[in-house]
Amino acid sequence: MVGFSDYYVDLRDPAAHQLMLSRLDDLGIFTFAVPTPKARQELLQLASKLGKIYPHTHSDADGVTVILPTEEITDLPGLLGFSRHTLDLHTDCTAVPRPPDLIVNHCAQAAIEGGETLLVDMKDVYEELLHSWPGVAQDLSGPGSMIFGFGKGRYAGSVFEHVGNNRVVCRFRADGAGFSDVRIGTSMQILMDLLGRFCVKLKLESGQGYVINNGRWLHGRSSFVGHREFMRILVTANDPEVPSYRIIRGFDLSYRASGSARDGVRRDSDAINLAREANGSRAEQR
């Protein structure tokens, strides 16, 4: 279990903005707290400080998506977030050419039982691949080795995309809306095993939230009991209309001074089991 305080930024701190940017540059993540009664407006303000709000199919007009269980939702890919089931590890908006850079997630009401956030820093995973399985890293970086989405909305890409300047951007899902080339099946299984090894579990209480780099971190959720309500905002942080900040896309392989979120973080067997339950048997091949 990773502690909420490990990545915490107090939004009331006069230096909060610089701290947020520093955490995102170094680790690709920070946590925060916003009282639930006024959370929506404060979340919109927070998102606007980081970039331009990115509309989503499921979001309201202001860009906020309210995520809570809906009884008629089944296990259809892309809709499991609106159920009580386990939500597989993934990045958001994988079927578009340029996904949003940041995800703002806020817990308005925690579940009675379960509902922990699952996170994987793909910088750690990629560096492990380069060290132990360089051929797998190459397979998972091959253009067109993954297909994301369905029909005309499909996007041919890869789990790891090299974007220049020693930077890598991650794009991933394996819930029925992400399909790997059959020729990299073994490499995908090795990746799935690593996701279990590197997964951390974050238990958010009502009023707590996190911001992650969508090109670096996978996120998911364990199954839960009772009512659980989250608010999500997607953000494009590399937008010419917002010149104040350009987030570092994905992760930089040459930057290791403080750039590994696993430094000093303890994994636990529960998180590993949850990640394997979430991903191990559901990767599909085209």
C-alpha positions as CSV (number, residue, x, y, z in Angstrom):
1,M,0.0,0.0,0.0
2,V,1.4,3.4,-1.0
3,G,0.6,6.3,1.3
4,F,-1.5,9.3,0.2
5,S,1.1,11.5,1.9
6,D,4.0,10.1,-0.3
7,Y,3.0,12.4,-3.2
8,Y,0.9,15.0,-1.3
9,V,0.8,18.7,-2.3
10,D,-1.2,21.1,-0.1
11,L,-3.2,23.3,-2.6
12,R,-3.4,26.0,0.0
13,D,0.4,26.4,0.1
14,P,1.6,29.6,-1.7
15,A,4.1,27.5,-3.5
16,A,1.5,24.8,-4.5
17,H,1.7,25.5,-8.2
18,Q,5.4,25.0,-8.4
19,L,5.2,22.0,-6.2
20,M,2.6,20.4,-8.5
21,L,4.7,21.0,-11.6
22,S,7.8,19.7,-9.9
23,R,6.1,16.5,-8.8
24,L,4.7,16.0,-12.3
25,D,8.1,16.5,-13.9
26,D,9.9,14.3,-11.4
27,L,7.4,11.5,-10.6
28,G,4.4,12.1,-13.0
29,I,2.0,12.2,-10.0
30,F,0.8,14.2,-7.0
31,T,-2.0,13.8,-4.5
32,F,-4.2,16.5,-3.0
33,A,-7.2,17.1,-0.9
34,V,-10.3,19.2,-1.6
35,P,-13.4,19.2,0.6
36,T,-16.3,17.4,-1.1
37,P,-19.0,20.1,-0.8
38,K,-17.0,22.5,-3.1
39,A,-14.9,20.0,-4.9
40,R,-16.3,20.4,-8.4
41,Q,-15.4,24.1,-8.7
42,E,-12.0,23.7,-7.1
43,L,-11.2,20.7,-9.3
44,L,-12.0,22.8,-12.4
45,Q,-9.7,25.6,-11.1
46,L,-7.0,23.0,-10.4
47,A,-7.3,21.5,-13.9
48,S,-7.3,25.0,-15.5
49,K,-4.0,25.8,-13.8
50,L,-2.4,22.7,-15.4
51,G,-3.7,23.1,-18.9
52,K,-6.7,23.1,-21.1
53,I,-9.7,20.9,-20.1
54,Y,-10.1,18.0,-22.5
55,P,-13.8,17.0,-23.2
56,H,-14.8,13.3,-23.0
57,T,-17.8,11.4,-24.3
58,H,-19.0,10.8,-20.8
59,S,-18.2,14.3,-19.3
60,D,-20.6,17.1,-18.6
61,A,-20.4,20.4,-20.4
62,D,-17.8,21.7,-18.0
63,G,-15.5,18.7,-18.6
64,V,-16.2,16.9,-15.4
65,T,-17.1,13.2,-15.6
66,V,-18.9,11.8,-12.6
67,I,-18.0,8.2,-12.1
68,L,-20.4,6.1,-10.0
69,P,-22.0,2.7,-10.3
70,T,-24.9,2.4,-12.7
71,E,-27.0,-0.8,-12.3
72,E,-27.5,-1.4,-16.1
73,I,-23.8,-1.3,-16.8
74,T,-22.3,-4.8,-17.6
75,D,-18.7,-5.7,-18.4
76,L,-18.5,-3.8,-21.8
77,P,-15.1,-2.4,-22.5
78,G,-15.0,1.3,-21.7
79,L,-17.9,1.2,-19.3
80,L,-16.5,-0.8,-16.4
81,G,-15.7,2.4,-14.7
82,F,-19.4,2.9,-14.1
83,S,-19.8,-0.5,-12.4
84,R,-18.7,-2.0,-9.2
85,H,-16.4,-4.5,-11.0
86,T,-12.6,-4.4,-11.1
87,L,-11.4,-1.8,-13.6
88,D,-8.3,-3.0,-15.5
89,L,-5.1,-1.0,-15.5
90,H,-5.0,1.4,-18.5
91,T,-4.2,4.9,-19.8
92,D,-7.2,7.1,-20.9
93,C,-8.3,7.8,-24.4
94,T,-6.1,5.2,-26.1
95,A,-8.0,5.3,-29.4
96,V,-7.2,8.9,-30.2
97,P,-4.0,10.0,-31.9
98,R,-3.0,12.4,-29.1
99,P,-4.6,11.5,-25.7
100,P,-4.9,14.0,-22.9
101,D,-1.7,14.6,-20.9
102,L,-3.1,14.6,-17.4
103,I,-5.9,12.9,-15.4
104,V,-7.4,14.6,-12.4
105,N,-9.3,12.1,-10.2
106,H,-11.1,13.0,-7.0
107,C,-12.9,10.8,-4.5
108,A,-16.2,12.4,-3.6
109,Q,-17.4,9.3,-1.7
110,A,-15.3,6.3,-0.8
111,A,-16.7,2.8,-1.0
112,I,-17.8,0.8,2.1
113,E,-15.3,-1.9,1.1
114,G,-12.8,-2.1,-1.7
115,G,-12.5,0.4,-4.5
116,E,-8.8,1.0,-4.0
117,T,-7.0,2.8,-6.8
118,L,-4.4,0.7,-8.6
119,L,-1.3,2.5,-10.1
120,V,1.7,1.5,-12.1
121,D,4.6,3.8,-13.1
122,M,5.5,2.6,-16.6
123,K,8.9,4.3,-16.4
124,D,9.8,1.6,-13.8
125,V,8.4,-1.1,-16.0
126,Y,10.1,0.1,-19.2
127,E,13.5,0.4,-17.4
128,E,13.1,-3.2,-16.1
129,L,12.4,-4.3,-19.6
130,L,15.4,-2.6,-21.0
131,H,17.5,-4.2,-18.3
132,S,16.1,-7.8,-18.3
133,W,14.1,-8.2,-21.6
134,P,15.3,-5.7,-24.2
135,G,13.7,-7.7,-27.0
136,V,10.3,-7.4,-25.2
137,A,10.8,-3.6,-24.9
138,Q,11.5,-3.5,-28.7
139,D,8.4,-5.6,-29.4
140,L,6.1,-3.4,-27.3
141,S,7.5,-0.3,-29.1
142,G,6.8,-1.5,-32.6
143,P,4.5,0.8,-34.6
144,G,1.2,-0.9,-35.2
145,S,1.8,-3.7,-32.7
146,M,-1.3,-2.7,-30.8
147,I,-4.8,-1.7,-32.0
148,F,-6.9,0.4,-29.7
149,G,-10.7,0.9,-30.0
150,F,-13.3,-0.4,-32.4
151,G,-14.4,0.1,-36.0
152,K,-13.6,3.5,-37.5
153,G,-12.5,4.8,-34.1
154,R,-9.5,2.4,-34.0
155,Y,-5.9,3.6,-33.6
156,A,-2.8,1.6,-34.5
157,G,0.0,2.3,-32.1
158,S,2.2,0.6,-29.5
159,V,2.5,0.3,-25.7
160,F,5.6,2.4,-25.7
161,E,6.1,5.2,-28.3
162,H,9.4,7.0,-28.7
163,V,8.8,10.7,-29.2
164,G,12.3,12.0,-29.4
165,N,14.8,13.5,-27.0
166,N,15.1,10.2,-25.1
167,R,11.4,10.4,-24.2
168,V,8.9,7.5,-24.1
169,V,5.1,7.8,-24.0
170,C,2.9,4.9,-22.8
171,R,-0.5,3.9,-24.2
172,F,-2.2,0.8,-22.8
173,R,-5.3,-1.1,-22.2
174,A,-6.1,-4.8,-22.4
175,D,-9.8,-4.9,-21.6
176,G,-11.3,-5.9,-24.9
177,A,-10.6,-2.4,-26.5
178,G,-6.9,-3.1,-26.8
179,F,-5.6,-5.8,-29.0
180,S,-2.0,-7.0,-29.5
181,D,-0.4,-8.4,-32.6
182,V,-0.3,-12.2,-32.2
183,R,3.4,-12.1,-32.9
184,I,4.1,-10.3,-29.6
185,G,1.9,-12.5,-27.5
186,T,4.8,-13.7,-25.3
187,S,6.1,-10.1,-24.8
188,M,2.6,-9.1,-23.7
189,Q,2.5,-11.8,-21.1
190,I,5.8,-10.7,-19.7
191,L,4.4,-7.2,-19.6
192,M,1.3,-8.4,-17.7
193,D,3.5,-10.1,-15.1
194,L,5.5,-6.9,-14.6
195,L,2.4,-4.9,-14.1
196,G,1.7,-7.2,-11.2
197,R,5.1,-6.7,-9.7
198,F,5.1,-2.9,-10.1
199,C,1.5,-2.2,-9.1
200,V,0.8,0.0,-6.0
201,K,-2.5,0.4,-4.3
202,L,-3.8,3.7,-3.1
203,K,-6.7,4.0,-0.7
204,L,-8.4,7.3,-1.1
205,E,-10.8,8.7,1.5
206,S,-13.6,11.1,0.6
207,G,-12.2,14.5,-0.4
208,Q,-8.8,13.1,-1.5
209,G,-7.6,12.9,-5.1
210,Y,-4.6,12.6,-7.4
211,V,-3.2,13.9,-10.7
212,I,-1.2,11.6,-13.0
213,N,0.7,11.9,-16.2
214,N,-1.5,9.9,-18.6
215,G,1.5,9.0,-20.8
216,R,3.4,7.5,-17.8
217,W,1.1,6.0,-15.3
218,L,-1.5,3.2,-15.6
219,H,-4.5,3.5,-13.3
220,G,-7.3,1.1,-12.4
221,R,-9.5,0.1,-9.5
222,S,-10.4,-2.9,-7.4
223,S,-14.0,-4.1,-7.2
224,F,-16.0,-2.6,-4.4
225,V,-19.2,-2.8,-2.3
226,G,-21.7,0.0,-1.8
227,H,-21.7,3.5,-3.3
228,R,-18.4,5.0,-4.6
229,E,-18.3,8.3,-6.5
230,F,-15.4,9.9,-8.2
231,M,-15.0,13.0,-10.4
232,R,-12.6,13.0,-13.3
233,I,-11.2,15.8,-15.5
234,L,-8.8,15.2,-18.4
235,V,-6.3,17.9,-19.2
236,T,-4.2,18.8,-22.3
237,A,-1.1,20.4,-20.9
238,N,0.8,20.9,-24.1
239,D,-1.6,23.4,-25.7
240,P,-0.6,26.7,-27.4
241,E,-3.5,28.4,-25.7
242,V,-1.9,27.7,-22.3
243,P,1.7,28.9,-22.7
244,S,2.4,29.0,-18.9
245,Y,3.3,25.3,-18.7
246,R,4.4,22.5,-20.9
247,I,4.2,19.1,-19.1
248,I,6.9,16.6,-19.9
249,R,5.1,14.0,-22.0
250,G,5.6,10.5,-20.8
251,F,8.9,9.9,-19.1
252,D,12.5,10.7,-19.7
253,L,14.9,7.7,-19.6
254,S,17.9,9.9,-18.9
255,Y,16.4,11.7,-15.8
256,R,16.9,9.6,-12.7
257,A,17.8,12.1,-9.9
258,S,14.4,11.7,-8.3
259,G,12.4,10.4,-11.2
260,S,11.4,7.0,-10.0
261,A,8.2,6.9,-8.1
262,R,9.0,3.5,-6.7
263,D,12.0,4.9,-4.7
264,G,11.1,4.4,-1.0
265,V,7.7,3.0,-1.9
266,R,6.6,-0.4,-0.5
267,R,4.6,-2.7,-2.8
268,D,2.3,-5.3,-1.1
269,S,1.1,-8.7,-2.2
270,D,-2.5,-7.5,-2.2
271,A,-1.7,-4.9,-4.9
272,I,0.1,-7.5,-6.9
273,N,-2.8,-10.0,-6.7
274,L,-5.3,-7.3,-7.6
275,A,-3.3,-6.3,-10.7
276,R,-3.0,-9.9,-11.8
277,E,-6.7,-10.4,-11.3
278,A,-7.4,-7.2,-13.2
279,N,-5.1,-7.9,-16.2
280,G,-3.7,-11.4,-16.2
281,S,-6.5,-13.3,-18.0
282,R,-8.1,-10.5,-20.0
283,A,-5.4,-9.4,-22.6
284,E,-6.7,-10.1,-26.0
285,Q,-4.9,-10.7,-29.2
286,R,-6.0,-9.8,-32.7
